[in-house]
Amino acid sequence: MAASGATDAGSTASEPRPVCATCGTTPADDDAAALARITWARGVENGRDVWTCNTCSRTHLRSIEGKLDSAWW
Ligand SMILES: [Zn+2]
């Protein structure tokens, strides 16, 4: 019986961690990866997941909106 509170809740290590398509950053550990899946912006290009981290979402918000606009034409 381990008294420590560190419980391994059957982690799903097979899940790929998201990588920011803009700056290339990636979560350092599984906890950060789980958080990133919730907080990062996710899009799909050519059937692949495209992630944008919080920093880039803010920085490139204007250019992203510009891209969306041009995509309609
Ligand atoms: Zn980024």
N, CA, C, O and the ligand as a Tripos MOL2 file, in Angstrom:
@<TRIPOS>MOLECULE
protein
  293   291    74     0     0
PROTEIN
NO_CHARGES

@<TRIPOS>ATOM
      1 N           0.8430   -1.2080    0.0000 N.3       1 MET1
      2 CA          0.0000    0.0000    0.0000 C.3       1 MET1
      3 C           0.8740    1.2520    0.0000 C.2       1 MET1
      4 O           1.5570    1.5350    0.9840 O.2       1 MET1
      5 N           0.8530    1.9600   -1.0400 N.am      2 ALA2
      6 CA          1.6620    3.1690   -1.1260 C.3       2 ALA2
      7 C           0.9010    4.3260   -0.4990 C.2       2 ALA2
      8 O          -0.2730    4.5470   -0.7950 O.2       2 ALA2
      9 N           1.5760    5.0530    0.3640 N.am      3 ALA3
     10 CA          0.9260    6.1630    1.0460 C.3       3 ALA3
     11 C           0.9720    7.4470    0.2240 C.2       3 ALA3
     12 O           0.2980    8.4230    0.5540 O.2       3 ALA3
     13 N           1.7510    7.4470   -0.8240 N.am      4 SER4
     14 CA          1.8770    8.6720   -1.6150 C.3       4 SER4
     15 C           0.6000    8.9520   -2.4010 C.2       4 SER4
     16 O          -0.1290    8.0250   -2.7560 O.2       4 SER4
     17 N           0.3330   10.2080   -2.6690 N.am      5 GLY5
     18 CA         -0.8700   10.5810   -3.3950 C.3       5 GLY5
     19 C          -0.6750   10.5210   -4.8990 C.2       5 GLY5
     20 O          -1.5930   10.8410   -5.6530 O.2       5 GLY5
     21 N           0.4930   10.1200   -5.3420 N.am      6 ALA6
     22 CA          0.7570   10.0750   -6.7760 C.3       6 ALA6
     23 C           0.0860    8.8500   -7.3720 C.2       6 ALA6
     24 O           0.6430    7.7520   -7.3570 O.2       6 ALA6
     25 N          -1.0860    9.0420   -7.8840 N.am      7 THR7
     26 CA         -1.8360    7.9330   -8.4540 C.3       7 THR7
     27 C          -1.7160    7.9450   -9.9760 C.2       7 THR7
     28 O          -1.9800    8.9620  -10.6180 O.2       7 THR7
     29 N          -1.3260    6.8320  -10.5340 N.am      8 ASP8
     30 CA         -1.2600    6.7280  -11.9930 C.3       8 ASP8
     31 C          -2.6330    6.3390  -12.5060 C.2       8 ASP8
     32 O          -3.0480    5.1860  -12.3820 O.2       8 ASP8
     33 N          -3.3260    7.2870  -13.0750 N.am      9 ALA9
     34 CA         -4.7020    7.0580  -13.5130 C.3       9 ALA9
     35 C          -4.7450    6.4940  -14.9230 C.2       9 ALA9
     36 O          -5.4900    6.9880  -15.7700 O.2       9 ALA9
     37 N          -3.9560    5.4710  -15.1780 N.am     10 GLY10
     38 CA         -3.9830    4.8320  -16.4910 C.3      10 GLY10
     39 C          -3.7810    5.8270  -17.6040 C.2      10 GLY10
     40 O          -4.6530    5.9900  -18.4570 O.2      10 GLY10
     41 N          -2.6530    6.4910  -17.6120 N.am     11 SER11
     42 CA         -2.4180    7.5600  -18.5700 C.3      11 SER11
     43 C          -2.4570    7.0480  -20.0070 C.2      11 SER11
     44 O          -2.0220    5.9330  -20.2960 O.2      11 SER11
     45 N          -2.9770    7.8700  -20.8880 N.am     12 THR12
     46 CA         -3.0360    7.5290  -22.3030 C.3      12 THR12
     47 C          -1.8520    8.1550  -23.0080 C.2      12 THR12
     48 O          -1.9720    9.2080  -23.6340 O.2      12 THR12
     49 N          -0.7130    7.5050  -22.9030 N.am     13 ALA13
     50 CA          0.5180    8.0600  -23.4590 C.3      13 ALA13
     51 C           0.5520    7.9830  -24.9730 C.2      13 ALA13
     52 O           1.4160    8.5790  -25.6140 O.2      13 ALA13
     53 N          -0.3930    7.2460  -25.5410 N.am     14 SER14
     54 CA         -0.3800    7.0850  -26.9940 C.3      14 SER14
     55 C          -0.9030    8.3240  -27.7030 C.2      14 SER14
     56 O          -0.6720    8.4980  -28.9000 O.2      14 SER14
     57 N          -1.6070    9.1870  -26.9750 N.am     15 GLU15
     58 CA         -2.1260   10.3810  -27.6110 C.3      15 GLU15
     59 C          -0.9970   11.3220  -27.9890 C.2      15 GLU15
     60 O          -0.1550   11.6360  -27.1490 O.2      15 GLU15
     61 N          -0.9590   11.7770  -29.2260 N.am     16 PRO16
     62 CA          0.0770   12.7220  -29.6350 C.3      16 PRO16
     63 C          -0.1260   14.0790  -28.9950 C.2      16 PRO16
     64 O          -1.2540   14.5540  -28.8610 O.2      16 PRO16
     65 N           0.9650   14.6950  -28.6050 N.am     17 ARG17
     66 CA          0.8610   16.0360  -28.0470 C.3      17 ARG17
     67 C           0.7370   17.0490  -29.1710 C.2      17 ARG17
     68 O           1.4040   16.9300  -30.1980 O.2      17 ARG17
     69 N          -0.1160   18.0440  -28.9770 N.am     18 PRO18
     70 CA         -0.2690   19.0700  -30.0100 C.3      18 PRO18
     71 C           1.0040   19.8940  -30.1660 C.2      18 PRO18
     72 O           1.7060   20.1610  -29.1920 O.2      18 PRO18
     73 N           1.2850   20.2840  -31.3750 N.am     19 VAL19
     74 CA          2.4340   21.1390  -31.6670 C.3      19 VAL19
     75 C           1.9210   22.3940  -32.3540 C.2      19 VAL19
     76 O           1.1520   22.3250  -33.3120 O.2      19 VAL19
     77 N           2.3580   23.5350  -31.8530 N.am     20 CYS20
     78 CA          1.9170   24.7880  -32.4490 C.3      20 CYS20
     79 C           2.4440   24.8830  -33.8790 C.2      20 CYS20
     80 O           3.6450   24.7570  -34.1160 O.2      20 CYS20
     81 N           1.5350   25.1060  -34.8290 N.am     21 ALA21
     82 CA          1.9250   25.1760  -36.2310 C.3      21 ALA21
     83 C           2.6400   26.4780  -36.5520 C.2      21 ALA21
     84 O           3.2910   26.5940  -37.5900 O.2      21 ALA21
     85 N           2.5220   27.4500  -35.6680 N.am     22 THR22
     86 CA          3.1050   28.7610  -35.9450 C.3      22 THR22
     87 C           4.5150   28.8780  -35.3800 C.2      22 THR22
     88 O           5.4360   29.2640  -36.1000 O.2      22 THR22
     89 N           4.6980   28.5490  -34.1040 N.am     23 CYS23
     90 CA          6.0060   28.7260  -33.4730 C.3      23 CYS23
     91 C           6.6760   27.3900  -33.1560 C.2      23 CYS23
     92 O           7.8470   27.3650  -32.7790 O.2      23 CYS23
     93 N           5.9550   26.2870  -33.3030 N.am     24 GLY24
     94 CA          6.5660   24.9800  -33.1290 C.3      24 GLY24
     95 C           6.6970   24.5290  -31.6900 C.2      24 GLY24
     96 O           7.3130   23.4970  -31.4260 O.2      24 GLY24
     97 N           6.1300   25.2780  -30.7490 N.am     25 THR25
     98 CA          6.2230   24.8610  -29.3650 C.3      25 THR25
     99 C           5.3220   23.6580  -29.1220 C.2      25 THR25
    100 O           4.3260   23.4570  -29.8180 O.2      25 THR25
    101 N           5.6910   22.8590  -28.1180 N.am     26 THR26
    102 CA          4.8950   21.6930  -27.7750 C.3      26 THR26
    103 C           4.8790   21.5460  -26.2610 C.2      26 THR26
    104 O           5.8580   21.8970  -25.6020 O.2      26 THR26
    105 N           3.7940   21.0350  -25.6940 N.am     27 PRO27
    106 CA          3.7230   20.8930  -24.2330 C.3      27 PRO27
    107 C           4.8450   20.0160  -23.7020 C.2      27 PRO27
    108 O           5.2300   19.0270  -24.3270 O.2      27 PRO27
    109 N           5.3650   20.3950  -22.5320 N.am     28 ALA28
    110 CA          6.5210   19.7110  -21.9720 C.3      28 ALA28
    111 C           6.1620   18.3590  -21.3870 C.2      28 ALA28
    112 O           7.0020   17.4610  -21.3470 O.2      28 ALA28
    113 N           4.9300   18.2010  -20.9340 N.am     29 ASP29
    114 CA          4.5420   16.9240  -20.3440 C.3      29 ASP29
    115 C           3.0630   16.6470  -20.6320 C.2      29 ASP29
    116 O           2.3810   17.4580  -21.2580 O.2      29 ASP29
    117 N           2.5850   15.5060  -20.1740 N.am     30 ASP30
    118 CA          1.2230   15.0980  -20.4940 C.3      30 ASP30
    119 C           0.1960   16.0400  -19.8920 C.2      30 ASP30
    120 O          -0.8530   16.2890  -20.4870 O.2      30 ASP30
    121 N           0.4970   16.5620  -18.7130 N.am     31 ASP31
    122 CA         -0.4360   17.5000  -18.0930 C.3      31 ASP31
    123 C          -0.5920   18.7390  -18.9610 C.2      31 ASP31
    124 O          -1.7030   19.2100  -19.2040 O.2      31 ASP31
    125 N           0.5380   19.2570  -19.4250 N.am     32 ALA32
    126 CA          0.5020   20.4400  -20.2750 C.3      32 ALA32
    127 C          -0.1830   20.1230  -21.5980 C.2      32 ALA32
    128 O          -0.8870   20.9640  -22.1560 O.2      32 ALA32
    129 N           0.0210   18.9200  -22.0930 N.am     33 ALA33
    130 CA         -0.6120   18.5290  -23.3460 C.3      33 ALA33
    131 C          -2.1250   18.4790  -23.1980 C.2      33 ALA33
    132 O          -2.8590   18.9190  -24.0830 O.2      33 ALA33
    133 N          -2.5800   17.9450  -22.0820 N.am     34 ALA34
    134 CA         -4.0210   17.8760  -21.8390 C.3      34 ALA34
    135 C          -4.6010   19.2810  -21.7600 C.2      34 ALA34
    136 O          -5.6860   19.5490  -22.2780 O.2      34 ALA34
    137 N          -3.8680   20.1690  -21.1080 N.am     35 LEU35
    138 CA         -4.3230   21.5570  -20.9880 C.3      35 LEU35
    139 C          -4.3280   22.2310  -22.3580 C.2      35 LEU35
    140 O          -5.2380   22.9910  -22.6900 O.2      35 LEU35
    141 N          -3.3010   21.9400  -23.1400 N.am     36 ALA36
    142 CA         -3.1910   22.5620  -24.4560 C.3      36 ALA36
    143 C          -4.3560   22.1620  -25.3530 C.2      36 ALA36
    144 O          -4.8600   22.9770  -26.1250 O.2      36 ALA36
    145 N          -4.7820   20.9040  -25.2490 N.am     37 ARG37
    146 CA         -5.9050   20.4590  -26.0860 C.3      37 ARG37
    147 C          -7.1670   21.2360  -25.7740 C.2      37 ARG37
    148 O          -8.0460   21.3830  -26.6220 O.2      37 ARG37
    149 N          -7.2490   21.7340  -24.5440 N.am     38 ILE38
    150 CA         -8.4400   22.4850  -24.1440 C.3      38 ILE38
    151 C          -8.3090   23.9520  -24.5250 C.2      38 ILE38
    152 O          -9.2640   24.5810  -24.9810 O.2      38 ILE38
    153 N          -7.0890   24.4890  -24.3250 N.am     39 THR39
    154 CA         -6.9380   25.9430  -24.4110 C.3      39 THR39
    155 C          -6.4070   26.4120  -25.7560 C.2      39 THR39
    156 O          -6.6310   27.5640  -26.1290 O.2      39 THR39
    157 N          -5.7120   25.5590  -26.4920 N.am     40 TRP40
    158 CA         -5.1670   25.9910  -27.7840 C.3      40 TRP40
    159 C          -6.2630   26.0190  -28.8310 C.2      40 TRP40
    160 O          -7.2760   25.3250  -28.7290 O.2      40 TRP40
    161 N          -6.0290   26.8420  -29.8420 N.am     41 ALA41
    162 CA         -6.9600   26.8850  -30.9570 C.3      41 ALA41
    163 C          -6.6390   25.7360  -31.9080 C.2      41 ALA41
    164 O          -5.4810   25.5190  -32.2660 O.2      41 ALA41
    165 N          -7.6710   25.0070  -32.3130 N.am     42 ARG42
    166 CA         -7.4650   23.8710  -33.1920 C.3      42 ARG42
    167 C          -8.2010   24.0630  -34.5080 C.2      42 ARG42
    168 O          -9.3740   24.4360  -34.5470 O.2      42 ARG42
    169 N          -7.4790   23.7960  -35.5690 N.am     43 GLY43
    170 CA         -8.0970   23.8520  -36.8840 C.3      43 GLY43
    171 C          -7.7340   22.6010  -37.6530 C.2      43 GLY43
    172 O          -6.9230   21.7990  -37.1900 O.2      43 GLY43
    173 N          -8.3200   22.4280  -38.8140 N.am     44 VAL44
    174 CA         -8.0180   21.2680  -39.6390 C.3      44 VAL44
    175 C          -7.6390   21.7360  -41.0360 C.2      44 VAL44
    176 O          -8.4020   22.4370  -41.7000 O.2      44 VAL44
    177 N          -6.4410   21.3370  -41.4720 N.am     45 GLU45
    178 CA         -6.0100   21.6640  -42.8220 C.3      45 GLU45
    179 C          -5.6100   20.3800  -43.5320 C.2      45 GLU45
    180 O          -4.7520   19.6410  -43.0500 O.2      45 GLU45
    181 N          -6.2210   20.1200  -44.6570 N.am     46 ASN46
    182 CA         -5.9120   18.9210  -45.4280 C.3      46 ASN46
    183 C          -6.0520   17.6590  -44.5820 C.2      46 ASN46
    184 O          -5.2690   16.7180  -44.7120 O.2      46 ASN46
    185 N          -7.0650   17.6560  -43.7100 N.am     47 GLY47
    186 CA         -7.3430   16.4730  -42.9230 C.3      47 GLY47
    187 C          -6.4360   16.2970  -41.7200 C.2      47 GLY47
    188 O          -6.5530   15.3030  -41.0030 O.2      47 GLY47
    189 N          -5.5310   17.2410  -41.4840 N.am     48 ARG48
    190 CA         -4.6260   17.1300  -40.3380 C.3      48 ARG48
    191 C          -4.9670   18.2020  -39.3080 C.2      48 ARG48
    192 O          -5.3920   19.3070  -39.6440 O.2      48 ARG48
    193 N          -4.7680   17.8390  -38.0470 N.am     49 ASP49
    194 CA         -5.0110   18.8140  -36.9870 C.3      49 ASP49
    195 C          -3.9330   19.8770  -37.0040 C.2      49 ASP49
    196 O          -2.7420   19.5750  -37.0840 O.2      49 ASP49
    197 N          -4.3620   21.1180  -36.9290 N.am     50 VAL50
    198 CA         -3.4290   22.2350  -36.8670 C.3      50 VAL50
    199 C          -3.6890   22.9920  -35.5800 C.2      50 VAL50
    200 O          -4.7820   23.5140  -35.3600 O.2      50 VAL50
    201 N          -2.6680   23.0470  -34.7280 N.am     51 TRP51
    202 CA         -2.8190   23.6890  -33.4230 C.3      51 TRP51
    203 C          -2.1430   25.0420  -33.4130 C.2      51 TRP51
    204 O          -1.1150   25.2460  -34.0600 O.2      51 TRP51
    205 N          -2.7320   25.9650  -32.6700 N.am     52 THR52
    206 CA         -2.1220   27.2690  -32.4590 C.3      52 THR52
    207 C          -2.1240   27.5610  -30.9630 C.2      52 THR52
    208 O          -3.1820   27.5800  -30.3340 O.2      52 THR52
    209 N          -0.9490   27.7890  -30.3920 N.am     53 CYS53
    210 CA         -0.8460   27.9830  -28.9550 C.3      53 CYS53
    211 C          -1.4540   29.3160  -28.5420 C.2      53 CYS53
    212 O          -1.7720   30.1620  -29.3770 O.2      53 CYS53
    213 N          -1.6050   29.4800  -27.2430 N.am     54 ASN54
    214 CA         -2.2460   30.6900  -26.7300 C.3      54 ASN54
    215 C          -1.5020   31.9330  -27.1690 C.2      54 ASN54
    216 O          -2.1170   32.9220  -27.5680 O.2      54 ASN54
    217 N          -0.1820   31.8900  -27.0970 N.am     55 THR55
    218 CA          0.6160   33.0600  -27.4410 C.3      55 THR55
    219 C           0.4000   33.4400  -28.9010 C.2      55 THR55
    220 O           0.1880   34.6120  -29.2140 O.2      55 THR55
    221 N           0.4510   32.4690  -29.7800 N.am     56 CYS56
    222 CA          0.2920   32.7550  -31.2000 C.3      56 CYS56
    223 C          -1.1450   33.1410  -31.5170 C.2      56 CYS56
    224 O          -1.3890   33.9550  -32.4080 O.2      56 CYS56
    225 N          -2.0860   32.5670  -30.8010 N.am     57 SER57
    226 CA         -3.4830   32.9400  -31.0360 C.3      57 SER57
    227 C          -3.6750   34.4270  -30.8060 C.2      57 SER57
    228 O          -4.3820   35.1060  -31.5500 O.2      57 SER57
    229 N          -3.0290   34.9160  -29.7580 N.am     58 ARG58
    230 CA         -3.1250   36.3540  -29.4770 C.3      58 ARG58
    231 C          -2.3590   37.1640  -30.4990 C.2      58 ARG58
    232 O          -2.8580   38.1480  -31.0450 O.2      58 ARG58
    233 N          -1.1180   36.7220  -30.7490 N.am     59 THR59
    234 CA         -0.2400   37.5030  -31.6080 C.3      59 THR59
    235 C          -0.7710   37.5800  -33.0340 C.2      59 THR59
    236 O          -0.6910   38.6190  -33.6900 O.2      59 THR59
    237 N          -1.3060   36.4770  -33.4910 N.am     60 HIS60
    238 CA         -1.6840   36.4030  -34.8960 C.3      60 HIS60
    239 C          -3.1880   36.4780  -35.1110 C.2      60 HIS60
    240 O          -3.6940   36.1220  -36.1750 O.2      60 HIS60
    241 N          -3.8950   36.9440  -34.0870 N.am     61 LEU61
    242 CA         -5.3480   36.9840  -34.2060 C.3      61 LEU61
    243 C          -5.7760   37.7720  -35.4330 C.2      61 LEU61
    244 O          -6.6810   37.3700  -36.1650 O.2      61 LEU61
    245 N          -5.1190   38.8840  -35.6430 N.am     62 ARG62
    246 CA         -5.5080   39.7250  -36.7860 C.3      62 ARG62
    247 C          -5.2090   39.0530  -38.1130 C.2      62 ARG62
    248 O          -6.0420   39.0520  -39.0190 O.2      62 ARG62
    249 N          -4.0090   38.4770  -38.2250 N.am     63 SER63
    250 CA         -3.6430   37.8500  -39.4930 C.3      63 SER63
    251 C          -4.4870   36.6110  -39.7430 C.2      63 SER63
    252 O          -4.8000   36.2830  -40.8870 O.2      63 SER63
    253 N          -4.8560   35.9180  -38.6550 N.am     64 ILE64
    254 CA         -5.7110   34.7440  -38.8220 C.3      64 ILE64
    255 C          -7.0650   35.1780  -39.3690 C.2      64 ILE64
    256 O          -7.6130   34.5500  -40.2750 O.2      64 ILE64
    257 N          -7.5850   36.2400  -38.8170 N.am     65 GLU65
    258 CA         -8.8620   36.7310  -39.3210 C.3      65 GLU65
    259 C          -8.7340   37.1560  -40.7840 C.2      65 GLU65
    260 O          -9.6500   36.9600  -41.5830 O.2      65 GLU65
    261 N          -7.5830   37.7400  -41.1170 N.am     66 GLY66
    262 CA         -7.3580   38.1290  -42.5000 C.3      66 GLY66
    263 C          -7.3260   36.9290  -43.4250 C.2      66 GLY66
    264 O          -7.8520   36.9680  -44.5370 O.2      66 GLY66
    265 N          -6.6860   35.8370  -42.9390 N.am     67 LYS67
    266 CA         -6.6370   34.6280  -43.7490 C.3      67 LYS67
    267 C          -8.0360   34.0760  -43.9710 C.2      67 LYS67
    268 O          -8.3950   33.6800  -45.0800 O.2      67 LYS67
    269 N          -8.8120   34.0570  -42.9070 N.am     68 LEU68
    270 CA        -10.1670   33.5370  -43.0290 C.3      68 LEU68
    271 C         -10.9420   34.3280  -44.0680 C.2      68 LEU68
    272 O         -11.7130   33.7780  -44.8540 O.2      68 LEU68
    273 N         -10.7140   35.6360  -44.0490 N.am     69 ASP69
    274 CA        -11.4280   36.4670  -44.9890 C.3      69 ASP69
    275 C         -11.0510   36.1190  -46.4270 C.2      69 ASP69
    276 O         -11.9190   35.9990  -47.2910 O.2      69 ASP69
    277 N          -9.7580   35.9580  -46.6780 N.am     70 SER70
    278 CA         -9.3080   35.6710  -48.0290 C.3      70 SER70
    279 C          -9.7060   34.2600  -48.4510 C.2      70 SER70
    280 O          -9.8400   33.9730  -49.6400 O.2      70 SER70
    281 N          -9.8910   33.3860  -47.4690 N.am     71 ALA71
    282 CA        -10.2360   32.0040  -47.7990 C.3      71 ALA71
    283 C         -11.6210   31.9050  -48.4410 C.2      71 ALA71
    284 O         -11.9330   30.9330  -49.1290 O.2      71 ALA71
    285 N         -12.4170   32.8970  -48.2090 N.am     72 TRP72
    286 CA        -13.7580   32.8610  -48.7870 C.3      72 TRP72
    287 C         -13.7510   33.1940  -50.2810 C.2      72 TRP72
    288 O         -14.7430   32.9540  -50.9700 O.2      72 TRP72
    289 N         -12.6660   33.7350  -50.7780 N.am     73 TRP73
    290 CA        -12.6390   34.1660  -52.1700 C.3      73 TRP73
    291 C         -12.0080   33.1360  -53.0680 C.2      73 TRP73
    292 O         -11.9090   33.3490  -54.2770 O.2      73 TRP73
    293 ZN          2.7310   29.1740  -30.9910 Zn       74 ZN74
@<TRIPOS>BOND
     1     1     2 1
     2     2     3 1
     3     3     4 2
     4     3     5 am
     5     5     6 1
     6     6     7 1
     7     7     8 2
     8     7     9 am
     9     9    10 1
    10    10    11 1
    11    11    12 2
    12    11    13 am
    13    13    14 1
    14    14    15 1
    15    15    16 2
    16    15    17 am
    17    17    18 1
    18    18    19 1
    19    19    20 2
    20    19    21 am
    21    21    22 1
    22    22    23 1
    23    23    24 2
    24    23    25 am
    25    25    26 1
    26    26    27 1
    27    27    28 2
    28    27    29 am
    29    29    30 1
    30    30    31 1
    31    31    32 2
    32    31    33 am
    33    33    34 1
    34    34    35 1
    35    35    36 2
    36    35    37 am
    37    37    38 1
    38    38    39 1
    39    39    40 2
    40    39    41 am
    41    41    42 1
    42    42    43 1
    43    43    44 2
    44    43    45 am
    45    45    46 1
    46    46    47 1
    47    47    48 2
    48    47    49 am
    49    49    50 1
    50    50    51 1
    51    51    52 2
    52    51    53 am
    53    53    54 1
    54    54    55 1
    55    55    56 2
    56    55    57 am
    57    57    58 1
    58    58    59 1
    59    59    60 2
    60    59    61 am
    61    61    62 1
    62    62    63 1
    63    63    64 2
    64    63    65 am
    65    65    66 1
    66    66    67 1
    67    67    68 2
    68    67    69 am
    69    69    70 1
    70    70    71 1
    71    71    72 2
    72    71    73 am
    73    73    74 1
    74    74    75 1
    75    75    76 2
    76    75    77 am
    77    77    78 1
    78    78    79 1
    79    79    80 2
    80    79    81 am
    81    81    82 1
    82    82    83 1
    83    83    84 2
    84    83    85 am
    85    85    86 1
    86    86    87 1
    87    87    88 2
    88    87    89 am
    89    89    90 1
    90    90    91 1
    91    91    92 2
    92    91    93 am
    93    93    94 1
    94    94    95 1
    95    95    96 2
    96    95    97 am
    97    97    98 1
    98    98    99 1
    99    99   100 2
   100    99   101 am
   101   101   102 1
   102   102   103 1
   103   103   104 2
   104   103   105 am
   105   105   106 1
   106   106   107 1
   107   107   108 2
   108   107   109 am
   109   109   110 1
   110   110   111 1
   111   111   112 2
   112   111   113 am
   113   113   114 1
   114   114   115 1
   115   115   116 2
   116   115   117 am
   117   117   118 1
   118   118   119 1
   119   119   120 2
   120   119   121 am
   121   121   122 1
   122   122   123 1
   123   123   124 2
   124   123   125 am
   125   125   126 1
   126   126   127 1
   127   127   128 2
   128   127   129 am
   129   129   130 1
   130   130   131 1
   131   131   132 2
   132   131   133 am
   133   133   134 1
   134   134   135 1
   135   135   136 2
   136   135   137 am
   137   137   138 1
   138   138   139 1
   139   139   140 2
   140   139   141 am
   141   141   142 1
   142   142   143 1
   143   143   144 2
   144   143   145 am
   145   145   146 1
   146   146   147 1
   147   147   148 2
   148   147   149 am
   149   149   150 1
   150   150   151 1
   151   151   152 2
   152   151   153 am
   153   153   154 1
   154   154   155 1
   155   155   156 2
   156   155   157 am
   157   157   158 1
   158   158   159 1
   159   159   160 2
   160   159   161 am
   161   161   162 1
   162   162   163 1
   163   163   164 2
   164   163   165 am
   165   165   166 1
   166   166   167 1
   167   167   168 2
   168   167   169 am
   169   169   170 1
   170   170   171 1
   171   171   172 2
   172   171   173 am
   173   173   174 1
   174   174   175 1
   175   175   176 2
   176   175   177 am
   177   177   178 1
   178   178   179 1
   179   179   180 2
   180   179   181 am
   181   181   182 1
   182   182   183 1
   183   183   184 2
   184   183   185 am
   185   185   186 1
   186   186   187 1
   187   187   188 2
   188   187   189 am
   189   189   190 1
   190   190   191 1
   191   191   192 2
   192   191   193 am
   193   193   194 1
   194   194   195 1
   195   195   196 2
   196   195   197 am
   197   197   198 1
   198   198   199 1
   199   199   200 2
   200   199   201 am
   201   201   202 1
   202   202   203 1
   203   203   204 2
   204   203   205 am
   205   205   206 1
   206   206   207 1
   207   207   208 2
   208   207   209 am
   209   209   210 1
   210   210   211 1
   211   211   212 2
   212   211   213 am
   213   213   214 1
   214   214   215 1
   215   215   216 2
   216   215   217 am
   217   217   218 1
   218   218   219 1
   219   219   220 2
   220   219   221 am
   221   221   222 1
   222   222   223 1
   223   223   224 2
   224   223   225 am
   225   225   226 1
   226   226   227 1
   227   227   228 2
   228   227   229 am
   229   229   230 1
   230   230   231 1
   231   231   232 2
   232   231   233 am
   233   233   234 1
   234   234   235 1
   235   235   236 2
   236   235   237 am
   237   237   238 1
   238   238   239 1
   239   239   240 2
   240   239   241 am
   241   241   242 1
   242   242   243 1
   243   243   244 2
   244   243   245 am
   245   245   246 1
   246   246   247 1
   247   247   248 2
   248   247   249 am
   249   249   250 1
   250   250   251 1
   251   251   252 2
   252   251   253 am
   253   253   254 1
   254   254   255 1
   255   255   256 2
   256   255   257 am
   257   257   258 1
   258   258   259 1
   259   259   260 2
   260   259   261 am
   261   261   262 1
   262   262   263 1
   263   263   264 2
   264   263   265 am
   265   265   266 1
   266   266   267 1
   267   267   268 2
   268   267   269 am
   269   269   270 1
   270   270   271 1
   271   271   272 2
   272   271   273 am
   273   273   274 1
   274   274   275 1
   275   275   276 2
   276   275   277 am
   277   277   278 1
   278   278   279 1
   279   279   280 2
   280   279   281 am
   281   281   282 1
   282   282   283 1
   283   283   284 2
   284   283   285 am
   285   285   286 1
   286   286   287 1
   287   287   288 2
   288   287   289 am
   289   289   290 1
   290   290   291 1
   291   291   292 2
@<TRIPOS>SUBSTRUCTURE
     1 MET1         2 RESIDUE 1 A MET
     2 ALA2         6 RESIDUE 1 A ALA
     3 ALA3        10 RESIDUE 1 A ALA
     4 SER4        14 RESIDUE 1 A SER
     5 GLY5        18 RESIDUE 1 A GLY
     6 ALA6        22 RESIDUE 1 A ALA
     7 THR7        26 RESIDUE 1 A THR
     8 ASP8        30 RESIDUE 1 A ASP
     9 ALA9        34 RESIDUE 1 A ALA
    10 GLY10       38 RESIDUE 1 A GLY
    11 SER11       42 RESIDUE 1 A SER
    12 THR12       46 RESIDUE 1 A THR
    13 ALA13       50 RESIDUE 1 A ALA
    14 SER14       54 RESIDUE 1 A SER
    15 GLU15       58 RESIDUE 1 A GLU
    16 PRO16       62 RESIDUE 1 A PRO
    17 ARG17       66 RESIDUE 1 A ARG
    18 PRO18       70 RESIDUE 1 A PRO
    19 VAL19       74 RESIDUE 1 A VAL
    20 CYS20       78 RESIDUE 1 A CYS
    21 ALA21       82 RESIDUE 1 A ALA
    22 THR22       86 RESIDUE 1 A THR
    23 CYS23       90 RESIDUE 1 A CYS
    24 GLY24       94 RESIDUE 1 A GLY
    25 THR25       98 RESIDUE 1 A THR
    26 THR26      102 RESIDUE 1 A THR
    27 PRO27      106 RESIDUE 1 A PRO
    28 ALA28      110 RESIDUE 1 A ALA
    29 ASP29      114 RESIDUE 1 A ASP
    30 ASP30      118 RESIDUE 1 A ASP
    31 ASP31      122 RESIDUE 1 A ASP
    32 ALA32      126 RESIDUE 1 A ALA
    33 ALA33      130 RESIDUE 1 A ALA
    34 ALA34      134 RESIDUE 1 A ALA
    35 LEU35      138 RESIDUE 1 A LEU
    36 ALA36      142 RESIDUE 1 A ALA
    37 ARG37      146 RESIDUE 1 A ARG
    38 ILE38      150 RESIDUE 1 A ILE
    39 THR39      154 RESIDUE 1 A THR
    40 TRP40      158 RESIDUE 1 A TRP
    41 ALA41      162 RESIDUE 1 A ALA
    42 ARG42      166 RESIDUE 1 A ARG
    43 GLY43      170 RESIDUE 1 A GLY
    44 VAL44      174 RESIDUE 1 A VAL
    45 GLU45      178 RESIDUE 1 A GLU
    46 ASN46      182 RESIDUE 1 A ASN
    47 GLY47      186 RESIDUE 1 A GLY
    48 ARG48      190 RESIDUE 1 A ARG
    49 ASP49      194 RESIDUE 1 A ASP
    50 VAL50      198 RESIDUE 1 A VAL
    51 TRP51      202 RESIDUE 1 A TRP
    52 THR52      206 RESIDUE 1 A THR
    53 CYS53      210 RESIDUE 1 A CYS
    54 ASN54      214 RESIDUE 1 A ASN
    55 THR55      218 RESIDUE 1 A THR
    56 CYS56      222 RESIDUE 1 A CYS
    57 SER57      226 RESIDUE 1 A SER
    58 ARG58      230 RESIDUE 1 A ARG
    59 THR59      234 RESIDUE 1 A THR
    60 HIS60      238 RESIDUE 1 A HIS
    61 LEU61      242 RESIDUE 1 A LEU
    62 ARG62      246 RESIDUE 1 A ARG
    63 SER63      250 RESIDUE 1 A SER
    64 ILE64      254 RESIDUE 1 A ILE
    65 GLU65      258 RESIDUE 1 A GLU
    66 GLY66      262 RESIDUE 1 A GLY
    67 LYS67      266 RESIDUE 1 A LYS
    68 LEU68      270 RESIDUE 1 A LEU
    69 ASP69      274 RESIDUE 1 A ASP
    70 SER70      278 RESIDUE 1 A SER
    71 ALA71      282 RESIDUE 1 A ALA
    72 TRP72      286 RESIDUE 1 A TRP
    73 TRP73      290 RESIDUE 1 A TRP
    74 ZN74       293 GROUP 0 **** ****
